[in-house]
Amino acid sequence: MSENTLPSTELKTLDRLVGTWTVTGGAEGTVRYEWMPGGFFLLQHVELSQFGQPVTGMEVIGNLRPYGEPVGADVVSRFYDSEGNTLDYVYELTGDTLTIWAGAKGSPAYYQGRFSADDTAVTGDWVYPGGGGYASTMTRADTGSQG
């Protein structure tokens, strides 16, 4: 396989997310991450309640690779919800710190959280421009399927 036919190292670092998580804080519920066959995309299934409203959907996370073009450097995603909305994000995991930017990398709207030493929790905050946002903790509800 050539380098262009392997999942990126940056994407593979997100393997720590694989499994089912209980979310508490400003949003409450469950999220589940799993690899799509081939390992080029991480899928997130979302069942949350946020600000009293249900948030149900799926997110596809990976590097962009339009036909005939090189693989994009950033790990990006698109979230699709049950109301027909789409939201774009950029993921980055450096050490134990997970950053998820809303829209483009460097956006003023982002999540930053830290994995616990045993990878059973991720604790952090969603930050929104103008001082909004909320604390969020994900606690592992299963052993995942990391590998």
VEXSEVEX-866970 format. One record per residue (C-alpha): residue in one letter; x, y, z; residue number from 1. Coordinates in steps of 0.5 Angstrom, whole numbers, always signed. Layout:
A / X / Y / Z / NUM
...
//
This chain:
M / +0 / +0 / +0 / 1
S / +2 / +7 / -2 / 2
E / +2 / +12 / +4 / 3
N / -4 / +15 / +1 / 4
T / -8 / +9 / +2 / 5
L / -7 / +9 / +9 / 6
P / -11 / +12 / +15 / 7
S / -7 / +18 / +17 / 8
T / -3 / +18 / +24 / 9
E / -7 / +24 / +26 / 10
L / -13 / +20 / +25 / 11
K / -11 / +14 / +28 / 12
T / -10 / +18 / +35 / 13
L / -17 / +18 / +36 / 14
D / -17 / +11 / +37 / 15
R / -18 / +13 / +44 / 16
L / -25 / +15 / +43 / 17
V / -27 / +8 / +40 / 18
G / -33 / +5 / +45 / 19
T / -39 / +8 / +48 / 20
W / -39 / +14 / +53 / 21
T / -44 / +17 / +58 / 22
V / -44 / +25 / +57 / 23
T / -45 / +30 / +63 / 24
G / -45 / +37 / +63 / 25
G / -48 / +42 / +59 / 26
A / -51 / +36 / +54 / 27
E / -53 / +30 / +57 / 28
G / -53 / +23 / +54 / 29
T / -49 / +18 / +50 / 30
V / -44 / +18 / +45 / 31
R / -41 / +12 / +41 / 32
Y / -35 / +12 / +37 / 33
E / -33 / +6 / +32 / 34
W / -29 / +5 / +26 / 35
M / -32 / +5 / +19 / 36
P / -29 / -1 / +16 / 37
G / -22 / +0 / +13 / 38
G / -20 / +5 / +18 / 39
F / -21 / +12 / +14 / 40
F / -27 / +14 / +18 / 41
L / -29 / +15 / +25 / 42
L / -36 / +15 / +26 / 43
Q / -40 / +18 / +32 / 44
H / -47 / +16 / +34 / 45
V / -50 / +22 / +38 / 46
E / -56 / +21 / +43 / 47
L / -56 / +27 / +47 / 48
S / -60 / +33 / +51 / 49
Q / -58 / +40 / +50 / 50
F / -61 / +46 / +53 / 51
G / -68 / +42 / +54 / 52
Q / -67 / +40 / +46 / 53
P / -66 / +33 / +44 / 54
V / -59 / +32 / +39 / 55
T / -59 / +26 / +35 / 56
G / -55 / +25 / +30 / 57
M / -48 / +22 / +27 / 58
E / -41 / +25 / +25 / 59
V / -36 / +22 / +20 / 60
I / -29 / +24 / +22 / 61
G / -23 / +23 / +18 / 62
N / -18 / +27 / +13 / 63
L / -21 / +29 / +6 / 64
R / -19 / +26 / +0 / 65
P / -23 / +29 / -6 / 66
Y / -22 / +24 / -12 / 67
G / -15 / +25 / -15 / 68
E / -12 / +30 / -10 / 69
P / -8 / +29 / -4 / 70
V / -10 / +27 / +3 / 71
G / -12 / +34 / +7 / 72
A / -7 / +35 / +13 / 73
D / -13 / +36 / +18 / 74
V / -18 / +31 / +21 / 75
V / -24 / +34 / +20 / 76
S / -32 / +32 / +21 / 77
R / -39 / +33 / +19 / 78
F / -44 / +32 / +24 / 79
Y / -51 / +31 / +21 / 80
D / -57 / +31 / +26 / 81
S / -64 / +29 / +26 / 82
E / -67 / +36 / +24 / 83
G / -63 / +36 / +18 / 84
N / -57 / +41 / +20 / 85
T / -50 / +40 / +18 / 86
L / -44 / +42 / +23 / 87
D / -37 / +42 / +21 / 88
Y / -31 / +41 / +26 / 89
V / -23 / +40 / +26 / 90
Y / -21 / +35 / +31 / 91
E / -14 / +35 / +34 / 92
L / -11 / +30 / +39 / 93
T / -4 / +32 / +42 / 94
G / -2 / +28 / +48 / 95
D / -8 / +27 / +53 / 96
T / -11 / +34 / +50 / 97
L / -17 / +33 / +45 / 98
T / -19 / +40 / +41 / 99
I / -25 / +40 / +37 / 100
W / -26 / +47 / +33 / 101
A / -33 / +49 / +31 / 102
G / -32 / +50 / +23 / 103
A / -24 / +51 / +22 / 104
K / -18 / +50 / +26 / 105
G / -17 / +56 / +30 / 106
S / -24 / +58 / +31 / 107
P / -26 / +62 / +37 / 108
A / -32 / +56 / +38 / 109
Y / -28 / +50 / +41 / 110
Y / -28 / +44 / +46 / 111
Q / -22 / +43 / +49 / 112
G / -22 / +37 / +54 / 113
R / -16 / +32 / +57 / 114
F / -16 / +24 / +58 / 115
S / -16 / +21 / +64 / 116
A / -9 / +17 / +65 / 117
D / -13 / +11 / +64 / 118
D / -17 / +13 / +58 / 119
T / -24 / +12 / +62 / 120
A / -26 / +20 / +62 / 121
V / -25 / +26 / +58 / 122
T / -26 / +33 / +62 / 123
G / -26 / +39 / +59 / 124
D / -30 / +45 / +56 / 125
W / -34 / +48 / +50 / 126
V / -32 / +55 / +49 / 127
Y / -36 / +60 / +45 / 128
P / -35 / +67 / +43 / 129
G / -38 / +72 / +48 / 130
G / -36 / +68 / +54 / 131
G / -42 / +62 / +53 / 132
G / -40 / +55 / +53 / 133
Y / -41 / +50 / +58 / 134
A / -37 / +44 / +62 / 135
S / -37 / +37 / +59 / 136
T / -35 / +30 / +61 / 137
M / -35 / +24 / +58 / 138
T / -34 / +17 / +62 / 139
R / -33 / +11 / +59 / 140
A / -39 / +6 / +59 / 141
D / -36 / +0 / +56 / 142
T / -29 / -2 / +55 / 143
G / -29 / +0 / +47 / 144
S / -26 / -4 / +42 / 145
Q / -19 / +0 / +41 / 146
G / -14 / -4 / +37 / 147
//
